[in-house]
Amino acid sequence: MNKTVNPNDLTLDDDNGPLYVARKKVYPQSVSGTFRRIKWGLMAFCLGVYYFLPFVRWNRGLGAPSQAVLIDLPNSRFYFFFIELWPQEVYYFTGLLIVAAVALFLMNSVGGRVWCGYLCPQTVWTDLFYAVERLIEGDRRERMKKDKSSDPMKLERISEIVLKHSIWLLIAWWTGGAWVLYFNDAPTLVKELVTFQAPMIAYIWIAILTATTYVLAGFMREQVCTYMCPWPRIQAALTDEWALNVTYRYDRGEKRTSVKKAAELRALGEHVGDCVDCYQCVAVCPTGIDIRNGPQLECIQCGLCIDACDNVMTKIGRPKRLIGYDNDINIHRREEGKAPIYKIVRARTVVYSAIIAAIGGFMIYTLATRSLLDVNVLHDRNPVAVKLSDGSIRNAYTVRLLNKSGYDRVIAIDANGPANLAIHVIGVDSVTPDRPMIVIPRDSTSELRLLVTAPADNNPEKSVPVRFHVTDIGLGEVASATDNFVSP
Amino acid sequence: MTDHHSDIDSVTGKSTTGHEWDGIKELNTPLPRWWVISFYLTIVWAVAYWIVYPAWPLIQSNTTGLFGYSSRADVAVELANLEKIRGDKMTVLGAASLADIEKDPALLALARAKGKTVFGDNCAPCHGSGGAGAKGFPNLNDDDWLWGGTLDQIMQTIQFGARSGHAKTHEGQMLAFGKDGMLKVDEIVTVANYVRSLSGLSTRKGYDAAKGEKIFAENCVACHGDGGKGNPEMGAPNLTDKIWLYGSDEASLIETISLGRAGVMPAWEGRLDPATIKAMAVYVHSLGGGK
């Protein structure tokens, strides 16, 4: 029989140990300082944009939606301020995603995981949920004490817990609610939601996002970053020796001693580190790690440990930034007595910037020069050609005209191909036999049946190209499409 | 029998099942309680499902479930809803005149969409999916119409058919001049060549044009009219144009004249509702051959 070992006594370093350790709940302490202020600012900005953007109005004229940012799925339109995208233009989103990915790479090569620390939704909402928790249950020590307490639940404690979860759910519910507002006119939808007139799908989405926000930000927290998110793994492969990461400057910090002992030793002229082992950097860390162990996967580089350490350094009268944005190169350089160097312009950052500029520039160019009038032509397949009683030959086409502008257009259609072609649009009495005109309402498509006839005395070859031009009579804007004219 | 629970794993501190393979022992890790409860709930759910919904096949039918639910009834309800959604539009279409439908882009689009679907279901077997037709089945894209190509004439043909047995159907057929002994073989050959000459096709060497004209005048003009221009009242085709329903070569013509022709177009009244027939007429007219 084997000897029993208490699993709690084992660590990951133990060869006989388990392959995982159970989560230890993190109780981040409140902290104030530069990076905390940046985080508050960015949180207010990100949440402000997310929660209130659907209510921003944008005048597009009568009959068009007046919401600045709107994903209109039933009508297949996407509105972003002055931009209106049609379904066939979704490649702009592809471009946007590529730019976003490379921007992430660029951020990473300049300042490490700044995305994780300041902008990631998981960070922002978790931070907000922690703030609520702190407000109601108190700071780190109080929360730890309350959680450990084996006393039977007192009414006070229960009401605290209920209040906390209610506020969490309220935030989560608003998060889901804001999401659906991007897909419908916001004021109308709010009214419908309140009066229970909104479509079921809206309530379902609100429920889904309420649940995910509540669970991810309230309970899973740093585990999302450590176990679920792929970015920590990817970024580890993308980072380099010049990237500024939140770094414990061990050249300055070691050896650690107490404040009192350090003063004594310094008086004797011995070398002592600035770190006093106060564990403030660990106490404030939202992922519960010790940054002094060096760069690690769990570190989201939010900079809160920098603030915590700075506060301690100020108190004990030592210079700030024992923990700061730095890289290993400089630690080694300082150890060798050289001045630290920082390089932001490097091959890596230049290439990323160039890619962003190239794709972004191309997108802006295509967006600025994109046509608001478009034509697609589809040749009839059965029959491809018809012989008429007088011996002339006719081909039929389905023509789709797209008017992406905000005004009605009068369009003239010409066919350039074999000589003496007569063209006719079903349902339209042509004034001229070779140039039918038709009105296309704004922001819509029209499908027309177009008949093109070559006279008997001028029957073309088996198959000849024919080019269709559609011209806006008022503005002179032209769009074209090519097809073939076929003889039986 | 060994006591499993006395065998404790040193690493985890948990008991083992007592199973061991090549020194590898199996931990006694029971399924999580929530998992087991979920599993039992699915069993309860399945049993409830059998009772509530139609499930068990019997020899003649099946169990109907507690609430008499059936997916077939669901389909009927959905179809009724669909009709309700479309009802208004189709009513407007049914009330509008044929000419007005073609003038109104929205109604025209609706009629063409509706017509195309119904055409595919009902007409495509003979006329082809795009109305291209085949030998004996008219091409609806061209401008040659046996019974007339105006909107009203097309609608009438769809409604009552040709030689369909309907009281108002188009009547009139090509007689079998050879089979019924009205013309001799050489007369048939001669008149066939004469008919080819009407639309400018080549004729057999040495054929007697005067004799052909005479035979034509005596036998064919009654239906096909002077000069063979045809007569939509009788469904008699125009013999001077370039379009031939049964073929324009001499052999085909001889066959037509000898055996006669009487293609049948079914009547759609009663099978399709009036609004749909209207949509169909507009669709066929808009294929391009309409007059």
Boltz contact constraints between the chains, C-beta under 6 A:
constraints:
  - contact:
      token1: [A, 2]
      token2: [B, 10]
      max_distance: 6.0
  - contact:
      token1: [A, 3]
      token2: [B, 10]
      max_distance: 6.0
  - contact:
      token1: [A, 4]
      token2: [B, 8]
      max_distance: 6.0
  - contact:
      token1: [A, 4]
      token2: [B, 13]
      max_distance: 6.0
  - contact:
      token1: [A, 5]
      token2: [B, 10]
      max_distance: 6.0
  - contact:
      token1: [A, 5]
      token2: [B, 13]
      max_distance: 6.0
  - contact:
      token1: [A, 7]
      token2: [B, 12]
      max_distance: 6.0
  - contact:
      token1: [A, 7]
      token2: [B, 13]
      max_distance: 6.0
  - contact:
      token1: [A, 16]
      token2: [B, 11]
      max_distance: 6.0
  - contact:
      token1: [A, 380]
      token2: [B, 130]
      max_distance: 6.0
  - contact:
      token1: [A, 382]
      token2: [B, 128]
      max_distance: 6.0
  - contact:
      token1: [A, 382]
      token2: [B, 129]
      max_distance: 6.0
  - contact:
      token1: [A, 382]
      token2: [B, 130]
      max_distance: 6.0
  - contact:
      token1: [A, 382]
      token2: [B, 132]
      max_distance: 6.0
  - contact:
      token1: [A, 383]
      token2: [B, 132]
      max_distance: 6.0
  - contact:
      token1: [A, 383]
      token2: [B, 141]
      max_distance: 6.0
  - contact:
      token1: [A, 386]
      token2: [B, 141]
      max_distance: 6.0
  - contact:
      token1: [A, 386]
      token2: [B, 142]
      max_distance: 6.0
  - contact:
      token1: [A, 387]
      token2: [B, 242]
      max_distance: 6.0
  - contact:
      token1: [A, 388]
      token2: [B, 142]
      max_distance: 6.0
  - contact:
      token1: [A, 388]
      token2: [B, 143]
      max_distance: 6.0
  - contact:
      token1: [A, 389]
      token2: [B, 143]
      max_distance: 6.0
  - contact:
      token1: [A, 389]
      token2: [B, 144]
      max_distance: 6.0
  - contact:
      token1: [A, 389]
      token2: [B, 241]
      max_distance: 6.0
  - contact:
      token1: [A, 389]
      token2: [B, 242]
      max_distance: 6.0
  - contact:
      token1: [A, 389]
      token2: [B, 243]
      max_distance: 6.0
  - contact:
      token1: [A, 391]
      token2: [B, 242]
      max_distance: 6.0
  - contact:
      token1: [A, 396]
      token2: [B, 288]
      max_distance: 6.0
  - contact:
      token1: [A, 426]
      token2: [B, 286]
      max_distance: 6.0
  - contact:
      token1: [A, 427]
      token2: [B, 102]
      max_distance: 6.0
  - contact:
      token1: [A, 427]
      token2: [B, 108]
      max_distance: 6.0
  - contact:
      token1: [A, 449]
      token2: [B, 286]
      max_distance: 6.0
  - contact:
      token1: [A, 451]
      token2: [B, 288]
      max_distance: 6.0
